[in-house]
Amino acid sequence: MIVAAGWSDERIARELRAFLTDRSEWPSYRDFQRAGRRTLRDAVTNAGGARRWADKVGVVFVERPPGHAPYWTEEKIRDDLGDFLEGRTVWPSRVEFENAGLKTLRDAIGRTGGPPRWAAEFGLPREDERRGSRLVWDDERIEAELRTFIGGGRSWPSVGEFRRRGKTALLAAVYAHGGPRRWSRRLKVSLARSRQGPRRPEWTEQKIERELGEFCGGRWPAFSEFEAAGRGALYRAASRNGGVRRWKKRLGVD
């Protein structure tokens, strides 16, 4: 069984038993996150999944029923994705969603544009694109499609523009082959600071809190408002650093 580096079956079993003390049911993925044990939960995913480990350590695996489609608004999908994707550099596979107990989230993603749309929104390459990238998305094809897409424009398009014109696969290929900074320089178009994507070392807790406080003004705007104001990078930085719910609570806004 291949598991994450440093996570042998013995270590997973030992840490699970310590974490599950006094529990008779398998916790949700969010329970692991709240307890600061996401790394342990991801090791479980990579080593056979939650059901296997619930049986192995002797707790009841809870099959959580599917949610109703209206429950999965785009804002909720975005919030829950922000929690799940925190710290990831590649879009998760369907199996990873399901092993994390997030099948209904993955199904909702499929109903609202699919992985190409959401992976592009969060700036993550998809593993299937990366595996086929040398054949499907080489530099020559990316440059040709970008030049056609941008036309005579002098500015790099926003994520929303890629999405609206059905170019999310192209955007994912851009991220997998150097990112917008590289391609904007190559095509000699300007990359607005708000479109450069979050540089993780720059998005400190203090900076996120300060900029959210200035932008939100007492209420939490919709994602479309962040994008329209050129603050999509701020939204994604908040999503990747604790999740939207955490920042709403910290700022005291609805």
N, C-alpha and C positions, 0 to 999 in steps of 0.2 A: 504494500500500500504506500503510494507516494504522498507525503504530507509536506506542509511548509517546513522550511529549514528550522531545525531545533525542536520540532513538535513530533516526537515519537508517539506511538499509541500509548505507551506507558505514561508519558507526561500528560497527554490529554486526559486519560482516565483519572490520574491523580488529581489534576486541577479541577476536573469536572466534579469529582466527589467532594472536594473541598467547597466548591461553589454551590453545589446542590444540597448541602447540609440542611436538613429540616424541610426539604421540598419533596413532594411526592409526584409532581407533574413537571414535564419538560418546560422550561421558560421560553418566552417569545424572544425573537431576535432583539427586540428593543429592550427587554429585561437585561440581556447581556450588555448592550450598549450603555444603559444607565448605570450598570455596576462597574463600568470601565473594563469589561472583559470581552470586548469585540474581537481581539486577537485570538482568544481562546475559541470563540464562536466560529471565526473564519477557519481555524485549524480543524474544527469539527466538520465544517462544510467540505474541506479538502480531503478529509479522511473518511469519507463514506456517508456523511450527512447526519442530520439530527436523529432520524428514526433509529439508525444503527446504534448511535451512542446512547440514546435513551434506554434501549434494550440492554446495552452492555453495562450501564451503571445502575440499572434497576429502578428507573422512574417511568411513569406513564407518558407516552408520547401523545400529545394532544393534537388531533387533526382539526385545525381551525377552519370553520366553514367559509366558503367563498363569500365575499362581500357583494353587495348589489351595485350594479354599474353606476347609478346616479351618485353613489357615495364617493366615487373616484373622480372628483373634480380635478382639473389640471393643476390647481394650486396644491391639492393634497398629494397628487403624484409627485409634484416638484419637491414638496417638503419631505416626503418619505424617501425619495431618491437622494436628496441631499444628505440625509442621515446614512443611507446605505452606501453611498459612493464616497463618503469621506475618506480621504487618504488613498483612494484607488487611482491608478494611472491607466487602466484599461477597462472598457465596458464589460460588466460581468456576463457570463453565459446564462442561458435559461436555467441550467442545472444549478448554478450558484444561487439564483433567486429562489428556486424551489427548495434547495437544501437549507436556505436561511429562513424558510417559512414565509416567503414573500411571493408565492405563486399569484395571488390576486393582484398584487402590484404589477407583476410582470404581464399579466393578462390585460390590465388597464393600460399599460404602456402600448401593448399591441393594438388596442382600440383607438389610440390617440396619436397615431403617426409612426409607431413602432420604434425599435432601437435606433435606426438612423437619425430620426428627429431628436430623440432625447440624448443620445450620445453626443451629437453635434452641439446641443444646447449646453451640455456640461463640459464640452471640450475634451471628450475622451475618445480615443480611437477604439474601434471594435476589433476583437481578436481575429474574426473572420476576414476583415479588411486587411489586417496586418499580415495574416498568413498568405493571402493572395496578392498582397500589394506589389510584389516584385513583378507579377505577371499582369495584374489588372490595372494598378495605379502606379506606373512608373513616372519619373519626373517629366518626361516628354508629354505624356497624356495630361498630367495635372496642369502643366503650363498651358497647353493648348486649350483645355476646357476653361481655365481661369481667364485667359485672354478673351475668349468668346463671351464668357459670363460678364466680365467687367467692361468689355467693349472699350469705348473711349473714355471711361471714367478715370478720375485721378485719385479716388479714395477706395480703400479696402471695404468691401461690403460687410454689413453687420450679420450676425448669426441669423437674425430674423429675415434678412434678404435672401440668404442661402436657403432657408427653410421655405419661405413663400414661393420661391421659384423652383422648388423640387431639387435642390442641389446639396442635400445633406450628405450624400455619399461623397461628393467632391470635397466638402468641408472636412469630413472625417479623414479623407486621404491627405488633405493639407496638414491636419494635426499629426498624422502618422509619418509625414515626410518633412519634418522640420518646423511646422507651425506657421501661423500667419506672419510672424516677423520675417522669417526667411523668405516667404513668397512675396510679401509686399515689397521687400528690397529688390528681389529678382525682377519683379514686374514694374518697379519704379513707380509705385503708387503709395500714397500716404496712409499710414496706419494710425488712426486716432487713438489716443491714449486709452480711451474707454473701451476700444475694441481689441486691445492687445491681450486681453484675458488676464486673469489674476496671476501675478507672480507671487507664488506662495510666500517667499521670504518677506515681501513687502506688506502682505496683509496680516499685520499684527492684530492682536485682540483690540488694542487701543485704537488702531486706525479704523478697523471695522466698526467699532462702537461709535467713534466720533463721526464717521461719514454717514452711518445709518441714522444717527441722531439728527444730523443736519438735513438729510434727505427726507426722512419719514415725517417729521413735523407733528408728532403725536398720533399718527395712525400708520398702519402698515400698508404700503401701496401694493397693488397687483403686480405680478411679474411684468406684464405688458407696460406698466408705467415706468418700471426700472429701465426696460429696454428703450422705450420712447425717449427717456431722458438721457440715454447713453450711459446708464449705470448698471447694465447687465453684469459687468464684472464684479461690482459690489455685491449684487444678489448672489452670484455664484460663490464668492468668497465667504459670505455668511453661511450659505448652504454647506460648504465644505469644512467649516470651522464650527461645528456644533449643531448646525441645522437651523432652519427658520424659526421653529417653535422656541428654541432656546433664546434667540435674539429678540423675538417678540416679548418674551417674559422679561428678559434683562432690561429692555427699553420701556416696558410697561405699556405696550401698545397692543391693539386688537388686530 
